[in-house]
Amino acid sequence: MRTLIVLAHPEAKSFNAQLKDVAVETLENAGHRVEVSDLYALGFDPVEGPEHFTEMKQPDWFSAQTEQRHAWEQGKTGADVRAEADKLERADFLLFQYPMWWFSMPAILKGWLDRVLVYGGLYTSRMRYDEGYFTGRRAMISVTTGGPEATFAHNGRNGDIDLLLWPMNFALHYMGYGVLPPFVAYGIEGGLKYSNPDSIPGRLQGYKEALAARLGALDEAEPLKFNGWDDWDEDGRLKPGVPGYSPFMRGQP
């Protein structure tokens, strides 16, 4: 099996980088061929714009989707994006490792999604959701938070972690992946200063072991549930009686 790990953290010695190392070791020991895209080390440019397209279809009005599709069809997608797209196409399993910043992801990772998930190449208006390009493959996110676990409960002050991570998980479903439940390491980064210093090494080691255990049991993991094309009517709404699997998409208001 081939795996791609996408790491988005600016510090090479960070706990996120250490979790990436755990993932590489665990998956390679399980027989995976692992590639890593360390976005900060690559100097990946996250800002989509006309400067990335050498022969624009609409030189007087920039449309990212129009130019992405045109470049892909002409075989002129930028080398940085093409390299990342090739890694995706080789991977049976995709793992994202990143810290939660401002209740979301680092900008470099959002820009990677904007540029590498190429319209007209890796998705179209019809080639998405349960008919997406990567149907039959699996993906998972592994994140760290600054706040402790209790603050990300359904009634926690930082918000329900399942809801905060839903947009990223749904984006992966949008691309066709079977999305495995996320792994979350709580109270990392700034949260460590509120911990008993003597407990920190053991807690961090515990998270490493927990991630290794999760990755060592991938074959047993059940993907999250999402709605697909057959669940929606011609207006794009859930059909009567069809359940939604998130408060973001529900049968009743």
WOZIPE-V983120 format. One record per pair of residues at least 4 apart in sequence whose ideal C-beta (glycine too) atoms are under 6 Angstrom apart, sorted by the first residue. I is the first residue (numbers start at 0). GAP is how many residues later the second one is. Records with the same first field share a line. If there is no record, write none. Layout:
I->GAP + GAP
//
This chain:
0->31 + 91
1->31 + 88 + 89 + 90
2->24 + 29 + 31 + 88 + 90
3->31 + 83 + 87 + 90
4->15 + 18 + 31 + 90
5->31 + 90
6->13 + 31 + 90
7->31 + 90 + 98 + 100 + 101
8->5 + 7 + 8
9->30
11->5
14->173
15->81 + 83 + 128
18->78 + 192
19->77
21->186 + 189 + 190
22->4 + 72 + 192
23->4 + 10
25->186 + 189 + 190
26->5 + 7 + 188
27->4 + 6
34->52
38->5 + 69 + 73
45->61 + 62 + 65
46->64
47->16 + 66 + 67
49->12
51->26
52->14 + 18
55->11
56->9 + 13
57->8
63->4
64->54
67->50 + 51 + 52
68->50 + 51
70->5 + 6
71->5 + 46 + 48 + 49
76->4 + 5
80->34 + 35
83->32
84->31
91->45
92->45
93->45
94->45
95->45
96->45
97->7 + 8 + 11 + 45
98->45
99->43 + 45
100->5
102->61
104->4 + 5
111->4
112->4
116->5
117->4
121->11
122->4 + 5 + 10
126->6
127->4 + 46
128->99 + 100
129->98
131->43 + 44
132->43
133->41 + 42 + 43
134->41
136->40
137->40 + 42
138->33 + 38 + 40
139->40
140->27 + 41
141->41
142->41
143->41 + 44
144->41
145->43 + 44 + 45
146->4 + 11 + 44
147->38 + 39
148->37
149->6
150->5 + 6 + 7
151->4 + 6 + 9
153->6
158->5
164->4 + 17
165->4 + 80 + 82
168->10
171->5 + 7
172->6 + 53
177->45
178->44 + 45
179->41 + 43
182->28 + 31
184->22
186->4
191->8
194->4 + 5
198->4
211->4
224->20
225->19
226->4
230->7 + 11
231->4
232->4 + 6
237->4 + 6 + 13
242->8
243->5 + 6 + 7
//
